[in-house]
Amino acid sequence: MSKVAVIGAGSWGTALSIVLADNGCEVAIYARRQEQVDEINHQHTNHRYLPDITLPANIVAYPSYRQVLEGAQYVLIALPTAAIRTALREMVKELDHCPLLIHSSKGLEPDTYKRVSEMIAEEVPESKRRGIVVLSGPSHAEEVSRRSPTTVVVAAPELKQAEEVQDLFINQHFRVYTNTDMLGVEIGGALKNIIALGAGLSDGLGYGDNAKAALMTRGLTEIARLGVQMGAHPLTFAGLAGVGDLIVTCTSRHSRNWRCGYAIGQGKPLNEVLQSMGMVVEGVRTTKAAYQIAQDKKVEMPITKELYHVLFEGKSPRQAVDDLMGRGRTHEMESRFFDDFNRYF
């Protein structure tokens, strides 16, 4: 029986713990608050994050990294990106062996432009990790926890490690594909949150399906444009971590990013929205990081740019939409993008 240490007892960490427990793994989940530890262990619930879900008995919570990590062959990191470095620094102090690290976080670090796997590589010495694998794709925690059919992708530079994690998670409810384009999978998973904010904002303004379809389509172009410029494979963005995750995050009320954008579109200030939601909205932080990267690398990302102005400079959402619609004429098929695409074939 494999032991998996799960760092992060929020909705996503708990949902993935259910998948692992269903597959017969011994799951040790780290939770900071003793009351949450007691609830998981004695009531087999995590009501704040996944109401009305009963957890399998082989999920056990601990308030100590040492207890969670002891004997674990795998460590799953399911944390907001802003919390990852601090958690890893604490975790490494208690890590006395070399597990395979898996992360399921979707975001970029502002100012450094780092992807999550790069943050992990910086904080966890090679002597204390066997490799790093990312799990991403269209997957709301609420639906995964109810065992609704879900399909995701795992990516690692070495296919063998991706296949190992595929075997760890795959079951009749949770189908897992593999990919070796870790960069593309992480970029797709992070940047779709920006477009989901925009989709929610558009819905909050009452602009309807035409506007949202256009925003999603052109948003995918922005994601691929930046990803390919950074070295990702173009076809990754046509897969689960690209268009798949974009669809589910832009069209569902489960999406925190969509809900945040919707509230902003209805005229509520960002700080008030974030405070009322009580959970991290990754798209806000990622918008800042992606805007910085686009400026630095001179990549055109008009949707991201306008969202940055709305979120961080107080621009009116309606004015942002007007400015997007009033941009100069251009061709849909970008020769530069297809030059990059053709390099792979």
C-alpha positions as a Markdown table, in Angstrom:
| # | Residue | x | y | z |
|---|---|---|---|---|
| 1 | Met | 0.0 | 0.0 | 0.0 |
| 2 | Ser | 1.4 | 3.4 | -1.0 |
| 3 | Lys | 1.4 | 6.2 | 1.6 |
| 4 | Val | 0.7 | 9.7 | 0.2 |
| 5 | Ala | 1.3 | 12.8 | 2.3 |
| 6 | Val | -1.1 | 15.6 | 1.3 |
| 7 | Ile | 0.0 | 19.1 | 2.1 |
| 8 | Gly | -3.1 | 21.3 | 2.1 |
| 9 | Ala | -6.5 | 20.4 | 3.6 |
| 10 | Gly | -8.6 | 22.8 | 1.5 |
| 11 | Ser | -11.2 | 21.7 | -1.0 |
| 12 | Trp | -8.7 | 20.5 | -3.7 |
| 13 | Gly | -6.4 | 18.7 | -1.4 |
| 14 | Thr | -9.3 | 16.9 | 0.3 |
| 15 | Ala | -10.9 | 16.0 | -3.0 |
| 16 | Leu | -7.7 | 14.5 | -4.3 |
| 17 | Ser | -7.3 | 12.7 | -1.0 |
| 18 | Ile | -10.6 | 11.0 | -1.7 |
| 19 | Val | -9.4 | 9.8 | -5.1 |
| 20 | Leu | -6.2 | 8.4 | -3.5 |
| 21 | Ala | -8.1 | 6.8 | -0.6 |
| 22 | Asp | -10.5 | 5.1 | -3.1 |
| 23 | Asn | -7.5 | 3.6 | -4.8 |
| 24 | Gly | -6.4 | 2.0 | -1.5 |
| 25 | Cys | -3.7 | 4.5 | -0.5 |
| 26 | Glu | -2.9 | 5.4 | 3.0 |
| 27 | Val | -3.5 | 9.1 | 3.0 |
| 28 | Ala | -2.0 | 11.5 | 5.6 |
| 29 | Ile | -3.3 | 15.0 | 5.2 |
| 30 | Tyr | -1.7 | 18.0 | 6.9 |
| 31 | Ala | -4.0 | 20.6 | 8.4 |
| 32 | Arg | -2.8 | 23.5 | 10.6 |
| 33 | Arg | -5.9 | 23.9 | 12.7 |
| 34 | Gln | -6.5 | 21.3 | 15.4 |
| 35 | Glu | -10.3 | 21.6 | 15.0 |
| 36 | Gln | -10.0 | 20.7 | 11.4 |
| 37 | Val | -7.8 | 17.7 | 12.2 |
| 38 | Asp | -10.3 | 16.5 | 14.8 |
| 39 | Glu | -13.2 | 16.9 | 12.3 |
| 40 | Ile | -11.5 | 14.9 | 9.6 |
| 41 | Asn | -10.4 | 12.1 | 12.0 |
| 42 | His | -13.6 | 11.8 | 14.1 |
| 43 | Gln | -16.4 | 13.0 | 11.9 |
| 44 | His | -14.8 | 12.1 | 8.5 |
| 45 | Thr | -15.9 | 15.5 | 7.1 |
| 46 | Asn | -14.3 | 18.7 | 6.0 |
| 47 | His | -17.4 | 20.8 | 6.1 |
| 48 | Arg | -16.0 | 24.2 | 5.5 |
| 49 | Tyr | -14.5 | 23.2 | 2.1 |
| 50 | Leu | -16.6 | 20.3 | 1.0 |
| 51 | Pro | -20.1 | 20.4 | 2.6 |
| 52 | Asp | -22.1 | 17.1 | 2.8 |
| 53 | Ile | -19.1 | 14.9 | 1.7 |
| 54 | Thr | -18.1 | 11.9 | 3.8 |
| 55 | Leu | -14.4 | 11.2 | 3.7 |
| 56 | Pro | -13.1 | 7.6 | 3.5 |
| 57 | Ala | -11.7 | 6.3 | 6.8 |
| 58 | Asn | -8.2 | 5.8 | 5.4 |
| 59 | Ile | -7.8 | 9.6 | 5.2 |
| 60 | Val | -6.1 | 10.7 | 8.5 |
| 61 | Ala | -5.2 | 14.2 | 9.4 |
| 62 | Tyr | -2.3 | 15.5 | 11.4 |
| 63 | Pro | -1.2 | 18.9 | 12.6 |
| 64 | Ser | 2.5 | 17.9 | 12.2 |
| 65 | Tyr | 4.6 | 17.7 | 9.0 |
| 66 | Arg | 6.7 | 15.0 | 10.6 |
| 67 | Gln | 3.7 | 12.7 | 11.2 |
| 68 | Val | 2.3 | 13.4 | 7.7 |
| 69 | Leu | 5.6 | 12.8 | 5.9 |
| 70 | Glu | 6.8 | 9.7 | 7.8 |
| 71 | Gly | 7.2 | 6.8 | 5.3 |
| 72 | Ala | 5.4 | 8.6 | 2.5 |
| 73 | Gln | 6.5 | 7.6 | -1.0 |
| 74 | Tyr | 4.6 | 10.5 | -2.5 |
| 75 | Val | 3.9 | 14.1 | -1.4 |
| 76 | Leu | 1.0 | 15.9 | -2.9 |
| 77 | Ile | 1.2 | 19.7 | -2.6 |
| 78 | Ala | -2.3 | 21.2 | -2.9 |
| 79 | Leu | -1.9 | 24.8 | -1.7 |
| 80 | Pro | -2.5 | 28.3 | -3.0 |
| 81 | Thr | 0.6 | 29.5 | -4.8 |
| 82 | Ala | 1.1 | 32.3 | -2.2 |
| 83 | Ala | 1.5 | 29.7 | 0.6 |
| 84 | Ile | 3.8 | 27.3 | -1.2 |
| 85 | Arg | 7.2 | 28.6 | -0.4 |
| 86 | Thr | 6.5 | 29.0 | 3.3 |
| 87 | Ala | 5.0 | 25.6 | 3.6 |
| 88 | Leu | 7.8 | 23.9 | 1.7 |
| 89 | Arg | 10.4 | 25.5 | 3.9 |
| 90 | Glu | 8.7 | 24.1 | 7.0 |
| 91 | Met | 8.2 | 20.7 | 5.3 |
| 92 | Val | 11.8 | 20.3 | 4.2 |
| 93 | Lys | 12.9 | 20.5 | 7.9 |
| 94 | Glu | 11.0 | 17.3 | 8.6 |
| 95 | Leu | 11.7 | 15.5 | 5.3 |
| 96 | Asp | 14.3 | 12.7 | 5.9 |
| 97 | His | 13.8 | 10.7 | 2.7 |
| 98 | Cys | 13.3 | 11.2 | -1.0 |
| 99 | Pro | 9.6 | 11.0 | -2.2 |
| 100 | Leu | 8.2 | 11.9 | -5.5 |
| 101 | Leu | 6.6 | 15.3 | -5.3 |
| 102 | Ile | 3.3 | 16.1 | -7.0 |
| 103 | His | 1.7 | 19.5 | -7.2 |
| 104 | Ser | -1.8 | 20.4 | -8.2 |
| 105 | Ser | -1.6 | 24.2 | -7.7 |
| 106 | Lys | -2.5 | 26.5 | -10.6 |
| 107 | Gly | -0.7 | 29.9 | -10.6 |
| 108 | Leu | 2.4 | 31.9 | -11.2 |
| 109 | Glu | 4.5 | 33.9 | -8.7 |
| 110 | Pro | 4.4 | 37.7 | -9.3 |
| 111 | Asp | 7.7 | 39.5 | -9.7 |
| 112 | Thr | 9.8 | 36.2 | -10.1 |
| 113 | Tyr | 7.5 | 34.8 | -12.8 |
| 114 | Lys | 8.1 | 31.3 | -11.4 |
| 115 | Arg | 5.9 | 28.4 | -12.1 |
| 116 | Val | 5.0 | 26.1 | -9.1 |
| 117 | Ser | 7.4 | 23.4 | -10.2 |
| 118 | Glu | 10.2 | 26.0 | -10.2 |
| 119 | Met | 9.3 | 27.2 | -6.7 |
| 120 | Ile | 9.4 | 23.6 | -5.5 |
| 121 | Ala | 12.8 | 23.0 | -7.2 |
| 122 | Glu | 14.2 | 26.0 | -5.4 |
| 123 | Glu | 12.8 | 25.2 | -2.0 |
| 124 | Val | 13.3 | 21.4 | -1.9 |
| 125 | Pro | 16.9 | 20.1 | -2.4 |
| 126 | Glu | 17.4 | 17.4 | -5.0 |
| 127 | Ser | 18.6 | 15.1 | -2.2 |
| 128 | Lys | 15.1 | 15.3 | -0.7 |
| 129 | Arg | 13.0 | 14.7 | -3.9 |
| 130 | Arg | 12.8 | 11.9 | -6.5 |
| 131 | Gly | 11.2 | 14.2 | -9.0 |
| 132 | Ile | 8.4 | 16.8 | -9.6 |
| 133 | Val | 5.1 | 16.0 | -11.3 |
| 134 | Val | 2.2 | 18.4 | -12.0 |
| 135 | Leu | -1.5 | 17.4 | -12.0 |
| 136 | Ser | -3.9 | 19.7 | -13.8 |
| 137 | Gly | -7.0 | 19.8 | -16.0 |
| 138 | Pro | -10.7 | 20.5 | -15.9 |
| 139 | Ser | -11.6 | 19.4 | -12.4 |
| 140 | His | -13.8 | 21.1 | -9.8 |
| 141 | Ala | -13.1 | 19.8 | -6.3 |
| 142 | Glu | -16.8 | 19.6 | -5.5 |
| 143 | Glu | -17.4 | 17.3 | -8.4 |
| 144 | Val | -14.3 | 15.1 | -7.8 |
| 145 | Ser | -15.4 | 14.7 | -4.2 |
| 146 | Arg | -18.8 | 13.4 | -5.4 |
| 147 | Arg | -17.0 | 11.0 | -7.8 |
| 148 | Ser | -18.4 | 12.6 | -10.9 |
| 149 | Pro | -16.5 | 11.6 | -14.1 |
| 150 | Thr | -13.4 | 13.7 | -14.3 |
| 151 | Thr | -10.4 | 13.7 | -16.6 |
| 152 | Val | -7.0 | 15.3 | -15.8 |
| 153 | Val | -3.5 | 15.3 | -17.1 |
| 154 | Val | -0.2 | 14.6 | -15.2 |
| 155 | Ala | 3.0 | 16.0 | -16.6 |
| 156 | Ala | 6.7 | 15.5 | -15.9 |
| 157 | Pro | 9.9 | 15.9 | -17.9 |
| 158 | Glu | 10.3 | 12.1 | -17.6 |
| 159 | Leu | 7.4 | 10.1 | -18.9 |
| 160 | Lys | 8.1 | 7.3 | -16.5 |
| 161 | Gln | 7.3 | 9.5 | -13.5 |
| 162 | Ala | 4.2 | 10.9 | -15.1 |
| 163 | Glu | 3.0 | 7.3 | -15.7 |
| 164 | Glu | 3.8 | 6.4 | -12.1 |
| 165 | Val | 1.5 | 9.2 | -10.9 |
| 166 | Gln | -1.1 | 8.3 | -13.5 |
| 167 | Asp | -1.2 | 4.8 | -12.0 |
| 168 | Leu | -1.5 | 6.3 | -8.5 |
| 169 | Phe | -4.6 | 8.4 | -9.3 |
| 170 | Ile | -6.5 | 6.7 | -12.1 |
| 171 | Asn | -9.8 | 4.9 | -11.4 |
| 172 | Gln | -13.2 | 4.5 | -13.0 |
| 173 | His | -14.3 | 8.1 | -11.9 |
| 174 | Phe | -11.0 | 9.8 | -12.3 |
| 175 | Arg | -9.3 | 9.3 | -15.7 |
| 176 | Val | -5.7 | 10.5 | -16.0 |
| 177 | Tyr | -3.6 | 11.2 | -19.2 |
| 178 | Thr | 0.1 | 11.8 | -19.3 |
| 179 | Asn | 2.2 | 14.6 | -20.9 |
| 180 | Thr | 5.9 | 15.5 | -20.9 |
| 181 | Asp | 5.3 | 19.2 | -21.5 |
| 182 | Met | 5.3 | 20.3 | -17.8 |
| 183 | Leu | 5.8 | 24.0 | -18.8 |
| 184 | Gly | 2.8 | 24.0 | -21.1 |
| 185 | Val | 0.6 | 22.2 | -18.6 |
| 186 | Glu | 1.5 | 24.6 | -15.8 |
| 187 | Ile | 1.0 | 27.7 | -18.0 |
| 188 | Gly | -2.4 | 26.5 | -19.2 |
| 189 | Gly | -3.5 | 25.7 | -15.7 |
| 190 | Ala | -2.4 | 29.1 | -14.4 |
| 191 | Leu | -3.5 | 31.5 | -17.1 |
| 192 | Lys | -7.0 | 30.0 | -17.6 |
| 193 | Asn | -7.8 | 31.6 | -14.2 |
| 194 | Ile | -7.2 | 35.0 | -15.7 |
| 195 | Ile | -9.7 | 34.4 | -18.5 |
| 196 | Ala | -12.2 | 32.9 | -16.1 |
| 197 | Leu | -12.1 | 36.2 | -14.1 |
| 198 | Gly | -12.8 | 38.0 | -17.4 |
| 199 | Ala | -15.7 | 35.6 | -18.2 |
| 200 | Gly | -17.2 | 36.2 | -14.8 |
| 201 | Leu | -16.8 | 39.9 | -15.3 |
| 202 | Ser | -18.5 | 39.8 | -18.7 |
| 203 | Asp | -21.4 | 37.8 | -17.2 |
| 204 | Gly | -21.6 | 40.3 | -14.3 |
| 205 | Leu | -21.9 | 43.1 | -16.8 |
| 206 | Gly | -24.7 | 41.2 | -18.5 |
| 207 | Tyr | -23.0 | 40.9 | -21.9 |
| 208 | Gly | -24.2 | 37.4 | -22.7 |
| 209 | Asp | -22.9 | 34.3 | -24.4 |
| 210 | Asn | -21.5 | 36.0 | -27.5 |
| 211 | Ala | -19.1 | 38.1 | -25.5 |
| 212 | Lys | -18.0 | 35.2 | -23.3 |
| 213 | Ala | -17.4 | 32.9 | -26.3 |
| 214 | Ala | -15.2 | 35.5 | -27.8 |
| 215 | Leu | -13.4 | 36.2 | -24.6 |
| 216 | Met | -12.7 | 32.5 | -24.1 |
| 217 | Thr | -11.5 | 32.0 | -27.6 |
| 218 | Arg | -9.2 | 35.0 | -27.7 |
| 219 | Gly | -8.2 | 34.2 | -24.2 |
| 220 | Leu | -6.9 | 30.8 | -25.3 |
| 221 | Thr | -4.9 | 32.6 | -28.0 |
| 222 | Glu | -3.3 | 34.7 | -25.3 |
| 223 | Ile | -2.5 | 31.7 | -23.2 |
| 224 | Ala | -0.9 | 29.8 | -26.2 |
| 225 | Arg | 0.9 | 32.9 | -27.4 |
| 226 | Leu | 2.7 | 33.4 | -24.1 |
| 227 | Gly | 3.2 | 29.6 | -23.5 |
| 228 | Val | 4.7 | 29.0 | -26.9 |
| 229 | Gln | 7.0 | 32.0 | -26.4 |
| 230 | Met | 8.2 | 30.5 | -23.1 |
| 231 | Gly | 8.9 | 27.1 | -24.8 |
| 232 | Ala | 5.7 | 25.1 | -24.4 |
| 233 | His | 4.4 | 22.8 | -27.1 |
| 234 | Pro | 1.4 | 24.4 | -28.9 |
| 235 | Leu | -0.7 | 21.3 | -28.8 |
| 236 | Thr | -0.7 | 21.3 | -25.0 |
| 237 | Phe | -3.1 | 24.2 | -25.1 |
| 238 | Ala | -5.6 | 22.2 | -27.2 |
| 239 | Gly | -5.7 | 19.5 | -24.5 |
| 240 | Leu | -7.0 | 19.1 | -21.0 |
| 241 | Ala | -4.7 | 21.7 | -19.3 |
| 242 | Gly | -5.5 | 24.2 | -22.0 |
| 243 | Val | -9.0 | 24.4 | -23.6 |
| 244 | Gly | -10.4 | 21.7 | -21.3 |
| 245 | Asp | -9.6 | 23.6 | -18.1 |
| 246 | Leu | -10.5 | 26.9 | -19.7 |
| 247 | Ile | -14.1 | 25.7 | -20.5 |
| 248 | Val | -14.8 | 24.4 | -17.1 |
| 249 | Thr | -13.4 | 27.4 | -15.2 |
| 250 | Cys | -15.1 | 30.0 | -17.4 |
| 251 | Thr | -18.6 | 28.4 | -17.4 |
| 252 | Ser | -19.2 | 27.1 | -13.9 |
| 253 | Arg | -20.4 | 28.7 | -10.7 |
| 254 | His | -18.1 | 26.3 | -8.9 |
| 255 | Ser | -15.2 | 28.5 | -10.2 |
| 256 | Arg | -13.9 | 30.9 | -7.6 |
| 257 | Asn | -12.4 | 33.0 | -10.4 |
| 258 | Trp | -15.6 | 33.2 | -12.3 |
| 259 | Arg | -17.5 | 34.2 | -9.1 |
| 260 | Cys | -14.9 | 36.8 | -8.3 |
| 261 | Gly | -15.1 | 38.3 | -11.8 |
| 262 | Tyr | -18.9 | 38.2 | -11.7 |
| 263 | Ala | -19.0 | 40.2 | -8.5 |
| 264 | Ile | -16.6 | 42.8 | -9.9 |
| 265 | Gly | -18.7 | 43.1 | -13.0 |
| 266 | Gln | -21.7 | 43.9 | -10.8 |
| 267 | Gly | -19.7 | 46.8 | -9.3 |
| 268 | Lys | -18.2 | 45.4 | -6.1 |
| 269 | Pro | -14.7 | 46.3 | -5.2 |
| 270 | Leu | -12.0 | 43.6 | -5.4 |
| 271 | Asn | -11.0 | 43.7 | -1.7 |
| 272 | Glu | -14.6 | 43.3 | -0.7 |
| 273 | Val | -15.1 | 40.4 | -3.1 |
| 274 | Leu | -12.0 | 38.6 | -1.9 |
| 275 | Gln | -13.0 | 39.1 | 1.8 |
| 276 | Ser | -16.5 | 37.8 | 1.3 |
| 277 | Met | -15.4 | 34.7 | -0.6 |
| 278 | Gly | -13.1 | 33.5 | 2.2 |
| 279 | Met | -10.9 | 31.4 | -0.2 |
| 280 | Val | -8.0 | 32.2 | -2.4 |
| 281 | Val | -8.8 | 33.4 | -6.0 |
| 282 | Glu | -5.6 | 32.4 | -7.9 |
| 283 | Gly | -6.5 | 34.4 | -11.0 |
| 284 | Val | -6.0 | 37.8 | -9.2 |
| 285 | Arg | -2.4 | 37.0 | -8.3 |
| 286 | Thr | -1.7 | 35.3 | -11.6 |
| 287 | Thr | -3.1 | 38.3 | -13.6 |
| 288 | Lys | -0.3 | 40.4 | -12.0 |
| 289 | Ala | 2.3 | 37.8 | -12.8 |
| 290 | Ala | 1.2 | 37.3 | -16.4 |
| 291 | Tyr | 1.0 | 41.0 | -17.1 |
| 292 | Gln | 4.5 | 41.4 | -15.8 |
| 293 | Ile | 5.8 | 38.6 | -18.0 |
| 294 | Ala | 4.0 | 39.9 | -21.0 |
| 295 | Gln | 5.5 | 43.3 | -20.5 |
| 296 | Asp | 9.0 | 41.9 | -20.0 |
| 297 | Lys | 8.8 | 39.5 | -23.0 |
| 298 | Lys | 6.9 | 41.9 | -25.2 |
| 299 | Val | 4.0 | 39.5 | -25.7 |
| 300 | Glu | 0.7 | 41.0 | -26.7 |
| 301 | Met | -2.0 | 40.0 | -24.1 |
| 302 | Pro | -4.8 | 42.5 | -24.4 |
| 303 | Ile | -7.3 | 40.7 | -22.2 |
| 304 | Thr | -4.8 | 40.2 | -19.5 |
| 305 | Lys | -3.7 | 43.8 | -19.8 |
| 306 | Glu | -7.3 | 45.2 | -19.4 |
| 307 | Leu | -8.0 | 42.8 | -16.4 |
| 308 | Tyr | -4.8 | 44.1 | -14.8 |
| 309 | His | -6.0 | 47.6 | -15.1 |
| 310 | Val | -9.4 | 46.7 | -13.6 |
| 311 | Leu | -8.0 | 44.7 | -10.7 |
| 312 | Phe | -5.0 | 46.8 | -9.7 |
| 313 | Glu | -5.6 | 50.3 | -11.2 |
| 314 | Gly | -9.3 | 50.8 | -10.6 |
| 315 | Lys | -10.3 | 50.9 | -14.3 |
| 316 | Ser | -14.0 | 50.6 | -15.0 |
| 317 | Pro | -14.9 | 47.1 | -16.2 |
| 318 | Arg | -17.2 | 48.6 | -18.9 |
| 319 | Gln | -14.4 | 50.9 | -20.1 |
| 320 | Ala | -12.0 | 47.9 | -20.2 |
| 321 | Val | -14.5 | 46.0 | -22.5 |
| 322 | Asp | -15.0 | 49.1 | -24.7 |
| 323 | Asp | -11.2 | 49.4 | -25.1 |
| 324 | Leu | -10.9 | 45.7 | -26.0 |
| 325 | Met | -13.6 | 46.0 | -28.6 |
| 326 | Gly | -12.1 | 49.2 | -30.0 |
| 327 | Arg | -8.7 | 47.8 | -30.7 |
| 328 | Gly | -7.2 | 48.0 | -34.2 |
| 329 | Arg | -8.2 | 45.5 | -36.9 |
| 330 | Thr | -6.1 | 42.3 | -37.1 |
| 331 | His | -6.0 | 38.8 | -38.6 |
| 332 | Glu | -7.2 | 35.8 | -36.6 |
| 333 | Met | -4.5 | 33.5 | -37.7 |
| 334 | Glu | -1.1 | 34.7 | -36.4 |
| 335 | Ser | 1.8 | 34.0 | -38.6 |
| 336 | Arg | 4.3 | 34.2 | -35.8 |
| 337 | Phe | 2.3 | 31.6 | -33.8 |
| 338 | Phe | 2.1 | 29.3 | -36.7 |
| 339 | Asp | 5.9 | 29.7 | -37.3 |
| 340 | Asp | 6.4 | 28.5 | -33.7 |
| 341 | Phe | 3.8 | 25.7 | -34.3 |
| 342 | Asn | 5.6 | 24.5 | -37.4 |
| 343 | Arg | 8.8 | 24.1 | -35.5 |
| 344 | Tyr | 7.4 | 21.0 | -33.9 |
| 345 | Phe | 6.3 | 19.2 | -37.0 |
